[in-house]
């Protein structure tokens, strides 16, 4: 039997259960695992599992499910470790619903918890799911129960009213970040949160506070199809795995990044990365730390905690501007120094930093260098 495993999220990896499940399934046949989603990639890297879990491509979980189906795999497993069983079940339902193939899928959810479960998303898979649940000492939960949770208890369900779309979230605690498609768009103030969009624009958060700057970066969305996360992107305390750079070029390659949801891993071979925005700077710095890549962060102090601990490579510099100036200055840097391109070559990094400060000094923005980590 050919078994495909879609690994979602960092916690299933950080907890050690991703590897345990893969080893268990190897007793049933040939197993191939690949990541679905983006934040788990750093966890796979830190755990030295990139030769076991394929992280070479960036795909949504449903796209990873469909790819396994198209490759002729007999049964697929979606493994996840959500904040709660109700959020995990809602996630699995959405993955199955969004998959094009509606293939033979079994979900393993929160395996280290008392409410951990195994869900056969097709009836024919119940015997195998029951056997796996028994071996892992987890509960077997049928899709009918999950659908009842979703549509009768309001789990992550949406409805339309005129030009407005409402999407209710569950498993949210007060004072948690709310991410839409990788961008922080607000913060919860309640454990009952409803997102509201009108004509494709997020316009309100019932039970939360909206972050206009994040909404501006987000642009138009389909609220029902958007990827929503709450809380921390990675909630484990981890020891980062650092790979030393082997570049011997006389010139330095500098990259530009203004959106944390973009594929930061494509920049791992850069010598420096200029990041624009507080959350983008924090996420990019944390990932690039693993590859010994320093950043020059253009921020405005509007920082949300998106990971438990953030790391920065030696040689990094954080410039904090007045509120609202980070995007303006970032755009100037992009067009005046990068000439509208994503990368450029330079001879001297200190001279490049001075050029950035010169651009800022030619604006009306006040700033201070918040943090310089000497190389």
Secondary structure, DSSP 8 states (H G I E B T S, - for coil): -EEEEEEESSHHHHTSHHHHHHHHHTTTSEEEEEEEBSTHHHHHHHTT-TTTEE-SS-B-HHHHHHHHHHTT-SEEEEEE--SSHHHHHHHHHHHHHH-SS--SEEEEE-TTSTT-EEEESSGGGHHHHHHHHHHHT-EE--HHHHHHHHHHS-TT-EEEETTEEEEEE-S--TT-EEEETTEEEEEESSS-EEEEEETTEEEEEETEEE-HHHHHHH-S--TTTS-EEES-SB-S-------------SSEEEEEE--TTS-GGGGTT-SEEEEESHHHHHHHHHHHGGGT-EEEEEE-S-----BSS----TT-EEEEESTT-HHHHHHHHHHHTSTT-SEEEES-HHHHHHHHHHHHHTSS--EEEEEE---
